[in-house]
Amino acid sequence: MLAMIQQPIRIMTEEARSTHFGYEAVPLEDKARRVKGVFDSVAGRYNIMNDLMSGGLHRLWKRFTIEQAGVRRGQSVLDLAGGTGDLAKVFAGKVGDRGHVVLADINANMLREGRSRLIDAGVAGNLSVAQVDAEKLPFASGSFDCITISFGLRNVTNKDAALASMLRVLRPGGKILILEFSKPADVIKPMYDFYSFEVIPRLGKLVADDESSYRYLAESIRMHPDQDELLRMMEEAGFERCRYHNLAGGIVALHIGYRI
């Protein structure tokens, strides 16, 4: 009788200690290392590949996110998983000299790319660069008026912990914006799947000499919570007035919530 009880307990423990890396089940402690390897590999070609993969649409999606953020002069903004600094550069101009923007990412190579691009663009005085883990943000509670995370949440191991950490560092009345790939409309899903698994990895091989990283990125999108599930997770974390906007037929969604 004891052996029958022990077996399911062991199985439950193993499941609780594992997560997904694309379609592959991996130990919890291994995912961050493997995600780091992906972005170490793609950092140098990240912007070129974004333009090629999306046909330049990622720029419109990010512009929409910035518009919805409604950031004003004097405010503080945290751009999480900010990579090469597309959003941070614009936010730095919007908050002005009295405001502040933190470009944050867990990957040092991505931050180096972002820092170089921002320096070349003349962004300096009101912007900082920080290597951080979204699950354990090292900022004081209530530090930011706005937090954005663009195409980064799906790579986080513990999304619930990350959402709770983001809520903590938002000021009351502050806004979070999560731009992420999501579940497309059924009518475009077959074409989207073909493009994701046949075209994108080949582009990765041709342009970045890295097919496997871009296959992982396609798989990670399928493992990410869909629009309604992510909305539920945000509400459970404590965000209020949550909503989302589908973009490109649901291929991408922008989720918005507030700390009240």
C-alpha positions as CSV (number, residue, x, y, z in Angstrom):
1,M,0.0,0.0,0.0
2,L,2.9,2.4,0.8
3,A,4.5,1.8,-2.6
4,M,1.3,2.7,-4.3
5,I,1.1,6.0,-2.4
6,Q,4.8,6.9,-3.0
7,Q,4.7,6.6,-6.8
8,P,2.2,9.3,-7.6
9,I,3.9,11.6,-5.1
10,R,7.2,11.2,-7.0
11,I,5.5,11.8,-10.3
12,M,3.9,15.0,-9.1
13,T,7.2,16.3,-7.7
14,E,8.9,15.7,-11.0
15,E,6.2,17.5,-12.9
16,A,6.4,20.4,-10.5
17,R,10.1,20.7,-11.1
18,S,9.9,20.7,-14.9
19,T,8.9,23.3,-17.5
20,H,9.0,23.6,-21.3
21,F,11.7,24.8,-23.6
22,G,9.7,25.0,-26.8
23,Y,8.1,21.5,-27.1
24,E,10.8,19.9,-24.9
25,A,10.3,19.3,-21.2
26,V,13.3,20.4,-19.2
27,P,14.2,20.9,-15.5
28,L,13.1,24.2,-14.1
29,E,16.7,25.2,-13.4
30,D,17.8,24.4,-16.9
31,K,15.4,26.7,-18.9
32,A,17.0,30.0,-18.1
33,R,20.4,28.7,-19.2
34,R,19.0,27.4,-22.5
35,V,17.0,30.6,-23.2
36,K,20.3,32.5,-22.5
37,G,22.0,30.3,-25.1
38,V,19.3,31.2,-27.7
39,F,19.6,34.9,-27.2
40,D,23.4,34.8,-27.0
41,S,23.3,33.2,-30.4
42,V,20.8,35.6,-32.0
43,A,21.7,39.0,-30.4
44,G,23.9,40.2,-33.3
45,R,21.2,39.6,-35.9
46,Y,18.2,40.2,-33.7
47,N,16.9,43.4,-35.4
48,I,17.5,42.2,-38.9
49,M,15.7,38.9,-38.2
50,N,12.8,40.8,-36.6
51,D,12.3,42.8,-39.8
52,L,12.6,39.8,-42.0
53,M,10.3,37.5,-39.9
54,S,7.5,40.1,-39.5
55,G,7.9,42.0,-42.7
56,G,8.6,45.1,-40.6
57,L,5.2,44.7,-38.8
58,H,7.0,44.4,-35.4
59,R,7.7,48.2,-35.7
60,L,4.0,48.9,-36.0
61,W,3.1,46.6,-33.0
62,K,5.7,48.4,-30.9
63,R,4.5,51.8,-32.0
64,F,0.9,50.8,-31.0
65,T,2.3,49.7,-27.6
66,I,4.0,53.0,-27.1
67,E,0.8,54.9,-28.0
68,Q,-1.2,52.8,-25.6
69,A,1.4,53.4,-22.8
70,G,0.6,57.1,-22.8
71,V,3.8,57.9,-21.0
72,R,4.2,61.5,-19.9
73,R,7.2,63.8,-19.1
74,G,8.7,63.2,-15.7
75,Q,7.5,59.6,-15.4
76,S,9.6,56.4,-14.8
77,V,9.4,53.5,-17.2
78,L,10.8,50.0,-17.0
79,D,11.2,48.3,-20.4
80,L,11.6,44.6,-19.4
81,A,13.2,42.1,-21.9
82,G,14.0,45.3,-23.7
83,G,16.8,43.8,-25.7
84,T,18.1,46.2,-28.3
85,G,16.2,49.2,-27.0
86,D,13.5,49.9,-29.6
87,L,10.9,50.9,-27.0
88,A,13.3,52.4,-24.5
89,K,14.7,54.8,-27.0
90,V,11.2,56.3,-27.7
91,F,10.2,56.3,-24.0
92,A,13.4,58.3,-23.2
93,G,12.3,61.0,-25.5
94,K,8.8,61.1,-24.1
95,V,9.7,61.2,-20.3
96,G,12.2,64.0,-20.9
97,D,15.0,65.1,-18.6
98,R,13.0,64.9,-15.4
99,G,11.9,61.3,-16.2
100,H,13.8,58.1,-16.3
101,V,13.8,54.9,-18.3
102,V,15.4,51.6,-17.4
103,L,16.3,49.2,-20.2
104,A,16.3,45.8,-18.6
105,D,17.0,42.3,-19.9
106,I,18.3,39.0,-18.4
107,N,20.7,38.6,-21.3
108,A,24.0,40.5,-21.2
109,N,24.6,40.2,-24.9
110,M,21.2,41.7,-25.8
111,L,21.9,44.5,-23.4
112,R,25.2,45.2,-25.0
113,E,23.5,45.5,-28.4
114,G,20.9,47.7,-26.9
115,R,23.3,50.0,-25.1
116,S,25.4,50.4,-28.3
117,R,22.3,51.3,-30.3
118,L,21.1,53.8,-27.8
119,I,24.5,55.5,-27.5
120,D,24.6,55.8,-31.3
121,A,21.1,57.4,-31.2
122,G,22.3,60.0,-28.7
123,V,20.2,58.7,-25.8
124,A,22.1,59.1,-22.5
125,G,21.2,61.1,-19.4
126,N,17.7,59.8,-18.6
127,L,18.3,56.1,-19.4
128,S,19.9,53.3,-17.4
129,V,20.7,49.7,-18.4
130,A,20.2,46.8,-16.0
131,Q,20.6,43.1,-16.2
132,V,17.7,41.7,-14.2
133,D,15.5,38.6,-13.8
134,A,11.9,39.4,-14.3
135,E,10.8,37.0,-11.6
136,K,12.9,38.8,-9.0
137,L,13.1,42.5,-9.9
138,P,15.7,44.3,-7.8
139,F,13.8,47.6,-7.6
140,A,11.9,49.2,-4.7
141,S,8.2,48.7,-4.5
142,G,6.3,51.4,-6.4
143,S,9.3,52.5,-8.5
144,F,7.7,52.8,-12.0
145,D,4.7,54.5,-13.6
146,C,4.8,52.1,-16.5
147,I,6.2,48.7,-17.3
148,T,6.5,47.2,-20.8
149,I,7.6,43.7,-21.7
150,S,7.8,43.1,-25.5
151,F,8.1,39.5,-26.8
152,G,9.8,38.4,-23.6
153,L,7.2,37.0,-21.2
154,R,7.0,33.7,-23.1
155,N,10.7,33.0,-22.3
156,V,10.2,33.5,-18.6
157,T,10.2,30.3,-16.6
158,N,7.8,31.3,-13.9
159,K,5.3,33.7,-15.4
160,D,3.2,34.0,-12.3
161,A,6.3,35.1,-10.3
162,A,7.2,37.6,-12.9
163,L,3.7,39.1,-13.0
164,A,3.7,39.4,-9.2
165,S,7.2,41.1,-9.3
166,M,6.0,43.6,-11.9
167,L,2.9,44.4,-9.9
168,R,5.1,45.1,-6.8
169,V,7.4,47.6,-8.6
170,L,4.5,49.5,-10.2
171,R,3.2,52.6,-8.5
172,P,-0.5,52.8,-7.7
173,G,-2.2,53.9,-10.9
174,G,0.7,52.5,-12.9
175,K,0.2,50.6,-16.1
176,I,1.7,47.3,-17.5
177,L,1.7,46.5,-21.2
178,I,2.6,43.0,-22.4
179,L,3.2,42.7,-26.1
180,E,3.5,39.0,-27.1
181,F,2.8,36.5,-29.8
182,S,-0.6,34.8,-29.1
183,K,-3.2,32.6,-30.7
184,P,-4.2,33.6,-34.3
185,A,-7.7,33.4,-35.8
186,D,-8.5,29.9,-37.1
187,V,-8.7,31.1,-40.7
188,I,-5.0,32.1,-40.8
189,K,-3.6,29.4,-38.5
190,P,-2.6,26.9,-41.2
191,M,-0.7,29.5,-43.1
192,Y,0.8,30.9,-39.9
193,D,2.0,27.4,-38.8
194,F,3.6,26.7,-42.1
195,Y,5.4,30.1,-42.0
196,S,6.5,29.5,-38.4
197,F,7.9,26.0,-38.8
198,E,9.1,26.0,-42.4
199,V,10.1,29.5,-43.4
200,I,11.4,31.1,-40.1
201,P,13.9,28.3,-39.2
202,R,15.2,28.5,-42.8
203,L,15.6,32.3,-42.5
204,G,17.4,31.7,-39.2
205,K,19.8,29.3,-41.0
206,L,20.4,31.7,-43.9
207,V,20.7,35.0,-42.1
208,A,21.9,34.1,-38.6
209,D,23.4,30.6,-39.3
210,D,21.1,29.3,-36.5
211,E,18.1,27.2,-37.4
212,S,17.5,25.6,-34.0
213,S,17.1,28.9,-32.1
214,Y,14.5,30.1,-34.5
215,R,12.7,26.8,-34.3
216,Y,12.7,27.2,-30.5
217,L,11.1,30.6,-30.9
218,A,8.3,29.2,-33.0
219,E,7.7,26.4,-30.5
220,S,7.8,28.8,-27.6
221,I,5.0,30.8,-29.1
222,R,2.7,27.7,-29.2
223,M,3.5,27.0,-25.5
224,H,2.7,30.5,-24.3
225,P,-0.8,31.2,-22.8
226,D,-3.4,32.4,-25.2
227,Q,-5.1,35.8,-24.9
228,D,-7.8,34.8,-22.4
229,E,-5.4,32.7,-20.3
230,L,-2.9,35.5,-20.0
231,L,-5.7,37.9,-19.1
232,R,-6.7,35.5,-16.3
233,M,-3.1,35.2,-15.0
234,M,-2.8,39.0,-14.9
235,E,-6.0,39.3,-12.9
236,E,-5.0,36.6,-10.5
237,A,-1.6,38.4,-10.0
238,G,-3.6,41.5,-8.8
239,F,-3.8,43.7,-11.9
240,E,-7.1,45.4,-12.5
241,R,-9.0,46.8,-15.5
242,C,-7.2,44.2,-17.7
243,R,-7.9,44.0,-21.4
244,Y,-6.2,43.0,-24.6
245,H,-6.0,44.1,-28.2
246,N,-5.5,41.5,-31.0
247,L,-3.1,42.6,-33.7
248,A,-2.6,41.0,-37.1
249,G,-5.5,38.6,-36.6
250,G,-4.4,37.5,-33.1
251,I,-0.8,36.6,-34.2
252,V,0.2,39.2,-31.6
253,A,-1.8,40.6,-28.7
254,L,-1.2,43.6,-26.4
255,H,-2.4,43.0,-22.9
256,I,-2.9,46.0,-20.6
257,G,-3.5,46.1,-16.9
258,Y,-3.2,48.5,-13.9
259,R,-2.1,48.6,-10.3
260,I,-4.9,50.3,-8.5
